Amino acid sequence: MRKVALLQQPVAEVVRLMIYEEEQGVYLFGYNTVADAGCAWDHWFQTVADAEEAALEEYGVPVTDWQPIVDPLPGCQHDWIAPVRVQGRSEGNPQWSCLEKLVDGQWLPFRRLS
C-alpha cells in the first residue's frame, strides 16, 4: 500500500510525503519537490497509524489528505511514483548511480533530478 500527500505549507523544505507499507513495516518518505523524484529522506515505523501520526505532528498532514497510489512494480524503487529501478539490479549487477524508467513498455536510462 502506498499513498501521498502534499503539505499545505512547506516544512524544512519538505513539500510532499509518501507512506509505503511492506511486510517489515512502514516507510514515511519526504520530498523537497512535488514532481515525481526520489525522496530526500525516509523514516521507518511499525504501523501506518504511527507514520500518519508523525506526518500530522511534524508536517501538519491530516489523515484525510492522503491519496492512494499504485504499489511499485517488482524491483522498482518504492519512493518513486513512476516505475523506476536501479540499472542492472535485476541481473545482479546494480549500478547504483544509474536509474532507468519504464516508458511505453521499455526500460530507458534517465538522470535523477538534483
WOJO-V763012 format. One record per residue. N is the residue number from 0. RES is the residue in three letters. PHI is phi in radians with two decimals (999 if undefined). PSI is psi as a letter, one per 40 degrees, with the letter a starting at -180 (NA if undefined). D_LAST is the distance of its C-alpha to the last C-alpha in whole Angstrom. Layout:
n->N res->RES phi->PHI psi->PSI d_last->D_LAST
n->N res->RES phi->PHI psi->PSI d_last->D_LAST
This chain:
n->0 res->MET phi->999 psi->h d_last->27
n->1 res->ARG phi->-2.36 psi->i d_last->24
n->2 res->LYS phi->-2.70 psi->i d_last->23
n->3 res->VAL phi->-2.22 psi->i d_last->21
n->4 res->ALA phi->-2.59 psi->i d_last->21
n->5 res->LEU phi->-1.65 psi->i d_last->20
n->6 res->LEU phi->-1.36 psi->i d_last->21
n->7 res->GLN phi->-1.11 psi->d d_last->23
n->8 res->GLN phi->-2.35 psi->h d_last->22
n->9 res->PRO phi->-1.01 psi->i d_last->18
n->10 res->VAL phi->-2.21 psi->h d_last->19
n->11 res->ALA phi->0.88 psi->f d_last->17
n->12 res->GLU phi->1.26 psi->e d_last->14
n->13 res->VAL phi->-1.43 psi->h d_last->15
n->14 res->VAL phi->-2.11 psi->e d_last->15
n->15 res->ARG phi->-2.58 psi->i d_last->16
n->16 res->LEU phi->-2.24 psi->i d_last->18
n->17 res->MET phi->-2.37 psi->i d_last->19
n->18 res->ILE phi->-1.95 psi->h d_last->22
n->19 res->TYR phi->-2.27 psi->h d_last->23
n->20 res->GLU phi->-1.81 psi->h d_last->26
n->21 res->GLU phi->-2.28 psi->i d_last->27
n->22 res->GLU phi->-1.04 psi->d d_last->31
n->23 res->GLN phi->-1.46 psi->e d_last->30
n->24 res->GLY phi->2.65 psi->a d_last->28
n->25 res->VAL phi->-2.31 psi->h d_last->26
n->26 res->TYR phi->-1.86 psi->h d_last->22
n->27 res->LEU phi->-1.92 psi->h d_last->20
n->28 res->PHE phi->-1.74 psi->h d_last->17
n->29 res->GLY phi->-2.02 psi->i d_last->15
n->30 res->TYR phi->-2.24 psi->i d_last->12
n->31 res->ASN phi->-1.79 psi->e d_last->10
n->32 res->THR phi->-2.56 psi->i d_last->10
n->33 res->VAL phi->-1.45 psi->e d_last->13
n->34 res->ALA phi->-1.20 psi->i d_last->12
n->35 res->ASP phi->-1.10 psi->h d_last->12
n->36 res->ALA phi->-2.85 psi->i d_last->9
n->37 res->GLY phi->-1.17 psi->i d_last->10
n->38 res->CYS phi->-1.25 psi->i d_last->11
n->39 res->ALA phi->-1.45 psi->d d_last->10
n->40 res->TRP phi->-2.80 psi->i d_last->14
n->41 res->ASP phi->-2.54 psi->i d_last->17
n->42 res->HIS phi->-2.25 psi->i d_last->21
n->43 res->TRP phi->-1.85 psi->i d_last->24
n->44 res->PHE phi->-2.35 psi->i d_last->27
n->45 res->GLN phi->-1.36 psi->d d_last->30
n->46 res->THR phi->-2.36 psi->i d_last->31
n->47 res->VAL phi->-1.09 psi->d d_last->29
n->48 res->ALA phi->-1.03 psi->d d_last->31
n->49 res->ASP phi->-1.12 psi->d d_last->30
n->50 res->ALA phi->-1.16 psi->d d_last->26
n->51 res->GLU phi->-1.11 psi->d d_last->27
n->52 res->GLU phi->-1.12 psi->d d_last->29
n->53 res->ALA phi->-1.10 psi->d d_last->26
n->54 res->ALA phi->-1.11 psi->d d_last->24
n->55 res->LEU phi->-1.20 psi->d d_last->27
n->56 res->GLU phi->-1.17 psi->d d_last->28
n->57 res->GLU phi->-1.56 psi->d d_last->25
n->58 res->TYR phi->-2.23 psi->e d_last->23
n->59 res->GLY phi->1.25 psi->f d_last->26
n->60 res->VAL phi->-1.65 psi->h d_last->25
n->61 res->PRO phi->-1.28 psi->i d_last->29
n->62 res->VAL phi->-0.98 psi->d d_last->30
n->63 res->THR phi->-1.23 psi->e d_last->30
n->64 res->ASP phi->-1.47 psi->e d_last->27
n->65 res->TRP phi->-1.32 psi->h d_last->26
n->66 res->GLN phi->-2.04 psi->h d_last->25
n->67 res->PRO phi->-1.17 psi->i d_last->26
n->68 res->ILE phi->-2.32 psi->i d_last->24
n->69 res->VAL phi->-1.19 psi->i d_last->25
n->70 res->ASP phi->-1.23 psi->i d_last->24
n->71 res->PRO phi->-1.19 psi->i d_last->22
n->72 res->LEU phi->-1.16 psi->i d_last->24
n->73 res->PRO phi->-0.95 psi->h d_last->25
n->74 res->GLY phi->1.45 psi->e d_last->23
n->75 res->CYS phi->-1.63 psi->i d_last->20
n->76 res->GLN phi->-1.16 psi->h d_last->17
n->77 res->HIS phi->-1.32 psi->d d_last->18
n->78 res->ASP phi->-1.59 psi->e d_last->15
n->79 res->TRP phi->-1.72 psi->i d_last->14
n->80 res->ILE phi->-1.39 psi->d d_last->17
n->81 res->ALA phi->-1.26 psi->i d_last->17
n->82 res->PRO phi->-1.21 psi->h d_last->18
n->83 res->VAL phi->-2.30 psi->h d_last->16
n->84 res->ARG phi->-2.46 psi->i d_last->17
n->85 res->VAL phi->-1.34 psi->h d_last->16
n->86 res->GLN phi->-1.07 psi->h d_last->18
n->87 res->GLY phi->1.42 psi->e d_last->22
n->88 res->ARG phi->-1.09 psi->d d_last->22
n->89 res->SER phi->-1.17 psi->d d_last->25
n->90 res->GLU phi->-1.69 psi->e d_last->27
n->91 res->GLY phi->1.42 psi->e d_last->26
n->92 res->ASN phi->-2.28 psi->g d_last->24
n->93 res->PRO phi->-1.17 psi->h d_last->21
n->94 res->GLN phi->-1.92 psi->g d_last->18
n->95 res->TRP phi->-0.98 psi->d d_last->15
n->96 res->SER phi->-1.56 psi->e d_last->13
n->97 res->CYS phi->-2.05 psi->h d_last->13
n->98 res->LEU phi->-1.96 psi->i d_last->13
n->99 res->GLU phi->-2.38 psi->i d_last->16
n->100 res->LYS phi->-2.14 psi->i d_last->16
n->101 res->LEU phi->-1.38 psi->h d_last->20
n->102 res->VAL phi->-2.28 psi->h d_last->21
n->103 res->ASP phi->0.90 psi->f d_last->24
n->104 res->GLY phi->1.41 psi->e d_last->26
n->105 res->GLN phi->-2.15 psi->i d_last->24
n->106 res->TRP phi->-1.47 psi->h d_last->21
n->107 res->LEU phi->-2.07 psi->h d_last->19
n->108 res->PRO phi->-1.13 psi->i d_last->16
n->109 res->PHE phi->-2.69 psi->i d_last->12
n->110 res->ARG phi->-1.67 psi->i d_last->9
n->111 res->ARG phi->-1.20 psi->i d_last->6
n->112 res->LEU phi->-1.32 psi->h d_last->4
n->113 res->SER phi->-1.89 psi->NA d_last->0
